[in-house]
């Protein structure tokens, strides 16, 4: 069995595609020589592992873009990150965790990229969530010794890996609406779209609903570029109805994936992930939804044939 080494970025996001990176990379057409364009950059885990020569990376969350721009420009380095996290981590431990809320208040006033990293790695379950006023409102993870030396080293290594990836190519980071980003794609480009999943990550930065999904489908139907879209196909409880309506005209690949996000254990369940493409692609690990549903039910003792 081959072992895939995946670069894990320093920013954690709900629904991060770390485990899907080898799958996504496997279906990229061999003749791709244009820009890799992501209208929903998120953590950046896909682009930093694909490592294209040119990339346009956009997101509606300005804090994600500001952080990665700072890393790409050398304004945030592994050494700077280490000094910052060691200092702030000591304050966090000394205050028995209360200092987290001081940093959160400071970030909501000034928006420092390093404060964003601190909150992302010390907040509950690695969530990114903002209230209706655009203020980061994730509570503390209740671990005052969060920034132990080994954990800081891990984060610094991730910052360095992202800096190395950016140095290898021509990467442009922008905070803008996905419609603007998609409109810039040409026939040589590949669009990788990972929009928030309906009914799963709606509190990420701004809302996402069926109207947005249909608008995205319209934009992708008009683009001259090839695209890959990540979405969810179903789980043991329900299926994504938009697969059979909005995305039915395209090539759909499926694979089981387990998500660990969610405050309650009941929300941390396996699901059938889907990749939707407008070009021919195949993957040997496809599984029909019914088979996955039965497997999951058997594991829970609900179904035994």
C-alpha positions as CSV (number, residue, x, y, z in Angstrom):
1,X,0.0,0.0,0.0
2,X,1.4,3.4,-0.9
3,X,1.8,6.0,1.8
4,X,0.7,9.6,0.9
5,X,2.5,12.3,2.7
6,X,0.1,15.3,3.1
7,X,1.2,18.7,4.1
8,X,-1.1,19.9,6.8
9,X,-1.4,23.7,6.9
10,X,-1.2,25.7,10.2
11,X,-4.8,27.0,9.9
12,X,-7.5,24.4,10.9
13,X,-10.9,24.7,9.2
14,X,-14.2,22.8,9.5
15,X,-14.3,20.1,6.9
16,X,-10.6,20.3,6.0
17,X,-9.8,18.1,3.1
18,X,-6.6,16.6,4.4
19,X,-7.7,13.0,3.9
20,X,-9.1,13.7,0.5
21,X,-5.9,15.3,-0.9
22,X,-4.5,12.1,-2.5
23,X,-7.9,11.5,-4.2
24,X,-8.1,15.0,-5.5
25,X,-4.5,14.9,-6.8
26,X,-5.2,11.6,-8.5
27,X,-7.9,13.0,-10.8
28,X,-6.1,16.1,-11.9
29,X,-5.7,15.9,-15.7
30,X,-2.1,15.1,-16.9
31,X,-2.2,18.0,-19.4
32,X,-3.0,20.7,-16.8
33,X,-0.6,23.6,-17.3
34,X,-2.6,26.7,-16.4
35,X,-3.6,28.3,-13.1
36,X,-5.0,26.4,-10.1
37,X,-7.9,28.6,-8.9
38,X,-9.7,28.2,-5.6
39,X,-12.7,30.5,-5.0
40,X,-13.0,28.9,-1.5
41,X,-9.5,28.6,-0.3
42,X,-10.2,27.7,3.3
43,X,-7.2,26.1,5.0
44,X,-5.3,25.9,1.7
45,X,-4.6,22.2,2.3
46,X,-5.4,21.2,-1.3
47,X,-3.3,23.9,-3.2
48,X,-0.3,23.4,-0.8
49,X,-0.2,19.7,-1.7
50,X,-1.0,20.0,-5.4
51,X,1.7,22.7,-5.6
52,X,0.9,24.1,-9.0
53,X,3.2,26.6,-10.7
54,X,0.5,29.3,-10.7
55,X,-2.4,29.8,-8.4
56,X,-5.2,32.2,-7.6
57,X,-6.4,31.6,-4.1
58,X,-9.4,33.5,-2.8
59,X,-11.8,33.4,0.1
60,X,-14.5,35.6,1.6
61,X,-12.8,35.3,5.0
62,X,-10.3,38.2,5.1
63,X,-8.4,36.7,8.0
64,X,-7.5,33.5,6.1
65,X,-6.2,35.6,3.2
66,X,-4.3,38.0,5.5
67,X,-2.6,35.1,7.2
68,X,-1.4,33.3,4.1
69,X,-0.4,36.6,2.4
70,X,1.8,37.3,5.4
71,X,3.4,33.9,5.2
72,X,4.0,34.2,1.5
73,X,5.6,37.6,1.9
74,X,7.8,36.5,4.7
75,X,6.1,38.8,7.2
76,X,5.2,35.6,9.2
77,X,8.0,33.1,9.4
78,X,8.5,29.9,11.5
79,X,10.9,31.9,13.8
80,X,8.4,34.7,14.3
81,X,5.6,32.2,14.9
82,X,7.7,30.4,17.5
83,X,8.5,33.6,19.5
84,X,4.9,34.7,19.4
85,X,3.4,31.4,20.5
86,X,5.9,30.8,23.2
87,X,5.1,34.3,24.7
88,X,1.4,34.0,24.3
89,X,1.3,30.4,25.4
90,X,3.0,31.4,28.7
91,X,0.4,34.0,29.3
92,X,-2.3,31.5,28.5
93,X,-0.9,29.0,31.0
94,X,-0.3,31.7,33.7
95,X,-3.9,32.8,33.4
96,X,-5.3,29.3,33.5
97,X,-6.9,29.9,30.1
98,X,-8.5,33.3,30.7
99,X,-5.9,35.0,28.5
100,X,-7.5,33.4,25.5
101,X,-10.4,35.9,25.8
102,X,-8.0,38.8,25.9
103,X,-6.4,37.7,22.7
104,X,-9.9,37.2,21.2
105,X,-10.9,40.7,22.1
106,X,-7.6,42.1,20.7
107,X,-8.1,40.2,17.5
108,X,-11.6,41.5,17.0
109,X,-10.3,45.0,17.4
110,X,-7.2,44.8,15.2
111,X,-7.4,41.5,13.2
112,X,-3.7,40.5,13.6
113,X,-2.9,37.3,11.5
114,X,-0.8,35.9,14.4
115,X,-3.7,36.4,16.8
116,X,-5.9,34.6,14.3
117,X,-3.5,31.6,14.3
118,X,-3.4,31.6,18.1
119,X,-7.2,31.6,18.4
120,X,-7.5,29.0,15.7
121,X,-5.2,26.6,17.5
122,X,-6.4,27.3,21.0
123,X,-10.1,27.6,20.3
124,X,-12.7,24.9,20.9
125,X,-12.3,22.0,18.3
126,X,-10.3,24.2,15.9
127,X,-13.4,25.9,14.8
128,X,-13.6,29.2,12.7
129,X,-16.8,31.0,13.6
130,X,-17.9,34.6,13.5
131,X,-21.1,36.3,14.8
132,X,-23.3,38.6,12.8
133,X,-21.0,41.5,13.6
134,X,-18.0,39.7,12.1
135,X,-16.5,39.0,15.5
136,X,-14.6,35.8,16.2
137,X,-16.7,34.0,18.9
138,X,-15.3,30.5,19.4
139,X,-14.8,29.7,23.1
140,X,-11.5,28.4,24.6
141,X,-10.6,24.7,24.3
142,X,-10.1,24.5,28.1
143,X,-6.4,23.4,27.8
144,X,-4.3,26.1,29.5
145,X,-1.1,24.2,28.5
146,X,-2.2,24.3,24.9
147,X,1.1,25.6,23.5
148,X,3.6,23.1,24.8
149,X,6.9,23.1,23.0
150,X,6.1,20.1,20.8
151,X,2.8,21.7,19.7
152,X,4.6,25.0,18.9
153,X,7.2,23.1,16.9
154,X,4.5,21.3,14.9
155,X,2.8,24.6,14.0
156,X,6.1,26.3,13.1
157,X,6.9,23.4,10.8
158,X,3.6,23.8,9.1
159,X,4.2,27.6,8.6
160,X,7.6,26.8,7.1
161,X,6.1,24.1,4.8
162,X,3.5,26.7,3.5
163,X,6.2,29.3,3.0
164,X,8.2,26.7,1.0
165,X,5.2,25.8,-1.1
166,X,4.5,29.5,-1.9
167,X,8.2,30.1,-2.8
168,X,8.0,27.4,-5.5
169,X,5.2,29.0,-7.5
170,X,3.4,32.2,-8.4
171,X,0.6,32.4,-5.8
172,X,-1.8,35.3,-5.6
173,X,-4.1,35.6,-2.5
174,X,-7.3,37.7,-2.6
175,X,-10.3,38.3,-0.4
176,X,-13.2,38.4,-2.8
177,X,-16.5,36.8,-3.7
178,X,-16.4,33.4,-5.4
179,X,-18.3,34.7,-8.4
180,X,-15.5,37.2,-9.1
181,X,-12.8,34.4,-8.8
182,X,-14.6,32.0,-11.1
183,X,-15.1,34.7,-13.8
184,X,-11.3,34.9,-14.1
185,X,-10.8,31.3,-15.1
186,X,-9.6,30.4,-18.6
187,X,-9.7,27.2,-20.6
188,X,-6.2,26.3,-19.4
189,X,-7.1,26.6,-15.7
190,X,-8.6,24.2,-13.2
191,X,-11.1,25.5,-10.7
192,X,-11.2,23.6,-7.4
193,X,-14.3,24.6,-5.5
194,X,-14.9,23.6,-1.9
195,X,-17.9,25.6,-0.8
196,X,-19.4,25.3,2.7
197,X,-21.5,22.2,2.9
198,X,-25.2,22.9,3.2
199,X,-26.5,22.1,6.7
200,X,-23.0,21.4,8.0
201,X,-20.7,24.4,7.9
202,X,-23.1,27.3,7.6
203,X,-21.5,29.4,10.4
204,X,-18.0,29.3,8.8
205,X,-17.8,33.0,7.9
206,X,-20.9,33.8,6.0
207,X,-24.0,31.8,5.2
208,X,-24.3,29.2,2.4
209,X,-27.7,27.8,1.2
210,X,-29.3,26.2,-1.8
211,X,-29.6,29.5,-3.6
212,X,-25.8,30.0,-3.3
213,X,-25.2,26.4,-4.5
214,X,-27.4,26.9,-7.6
215,X,-25.7,30.2,-8.4
216,X,-22.3,28.3,-8.1
217,X,-23.6,25.6,-10.4
218,X,-24.6,28.3,-13.0
219,X,-21.2,29.9,-12.8
220,X,-19.5,26.6,-13.3
221,X,-21.7,25.6,-16.2
222,X,-20.6,28.8,-18.0
223,X,-16.9,28.6,-17.2
224,X,-14.4,27.5,-20.0
225,X,-12.2,26.0,-17.3
226,X,-12.2,22.4,-16.0
227,X,-13.5,22.2,-12.5
228,X,-13.4,19.9,-9.5
229,X,-16.0,20.5,-6.8
230,X,-16.1,18.9,-3.3
231,X,-19.4,18.2,-1.7
232,X,-21.2,15.7,0.4
233,X,-23.2,12.9,-1.1
234,X,-24.9,11.4,1.9
235,X,-24.6,9.6,5.3
236,X,-26.6,7.0,7.1
237,X,-29.4,9.4,7.9
238,X,-29.9,11.4,4.7
239,X,-28.6,12.2,1.2
240,X,-27.7,15.5,-0.4
241,X,-30.6,16.1,-2.7
242,X,-28.7,18.6,-4.8
243,X,-26.5,15.7,-6.1
244,X,-29.5,14.5,-8.1
245,X,-30.6,17.9,-9.2
246,X,-28.0,20.6,-9.4
247,X,-24.9,18.4,-10.1
248,X,-26.5,15.4,-11.9
249,X,-25.3,16.4,-15.3
250,X,-21.6,16.0,-14.3
251,X,-19.2,13.2,-13.5
252,X,-19.6,12.3,-9.8
253,X,-17.1,10.2,-7.8
254,X,-17.8,9.1,-4.3
255,X,-15.7,8.0,-1.3
256,X,-16.4,7.4,2.4
257,X,-14.8,10.0,4.7
258,X,-15.0,10.5,8.5
259,X,-15.3,14.1,9.8
260,X,-14.3,14.9,13.4
261,X,-15.7,18.4,13.6
262,X,-18.7,19.1,15.8
263,X,-19.2,19.8,19.4
264,X,-21.3,16.7,20.0
265,X,-20.0,13.2,19.3
266,X,-23.3,12.4,17.4
267,X,-22.3,14.9,14.8
268,X,-18.9,13.2,14.1
269,X,-20.0,10.6,11.7
270,X,-18.8,9.0,8.5
271,X,-20.2,10.5,5.3
272,X,-20.0,9.7,1.6
273,X,-17.9,12.5,0.1
274,X,-18.3,13.4,-3.6
275,X,-16.1,15.0,-6.2
276,X,-18.0,16.6,-9.1
277,X,-16.1,17.3,-12.3
278,X,-16.9,18.5,-15.8
279,X,-14.3,16.3,-17.3
280,X,-13.8,12.5,-17.4
281,X,-12.3,11.2,-14.2
282,X,-12.3,7.9,-12.4
283,X,-11.1,6.5,-9.1
284,X,-11.0,2.9,-8.0
285,X,-12.3,3.5,-4.4
286,X,-15.8,4.6,-5.4
287,X,-18.6,3.1,-3.3
288,X,-22.4,3.2,-3.9
289,X,-24.3,5.2,-1.3
290,X,-26.4,2.2,-0.3
291,X,-23.3,0.1,0.4
292,X,-21.9,2.8,2.7
293,X,-25.2,3.3,4.5
294,X,-25.5,-0.4,5.2
295,X,-21.9,-0.6,6.4
296,X,-22.4,2.3,8.8
297,X,-25.6,0.8,10.1
298,X,-24.0,-2.6,10.6
299,X,-21.2,-0.9,12.7
300,X,-23.9,0.6,14.9
301,X,-25.7,-2.7,15.3
302,X,-28.8,-1.4,13.6
303,X,-28.6,-3.6,10.6
304,X,-27.1,-7.1,10.3
305,X,-28.4,-8.3,6.9
